[in-house]
Amino acid sequence: QPGESFTYRAAKRIELVLGNAGGLDITFNERPLEKFGISGQVVTVIFTPQGAEKTRRELPEPTQE
């Protein structure tokens, strides 16, 4: 929701699946990062001590019943 804030801590790795990559402001090690995608785009971001890496998350096609 707008205005919400979360803090995560890890020694080695954090993997986040962002459902709206363009709608988030992310700070990593006290530094703001650029947007990881456009509004509504789903991406996976992996944070390590070396930095952040974005990968595109491929969603499965919906099944028709």
C-alpha angles and dihedrals in degrees: 000000000000112000096019118135132196132186123204127186129190138157098220117007146355121192117195128185107210115203094191106027094176094052098061133086108206128191119194120192089347093307123110114237129212118256113283094216146335128296111295095010117136115220137160117229121196118201120198132162087268095057143273128312125192124211126180113246113223112211121210117253113258114258120237116224 
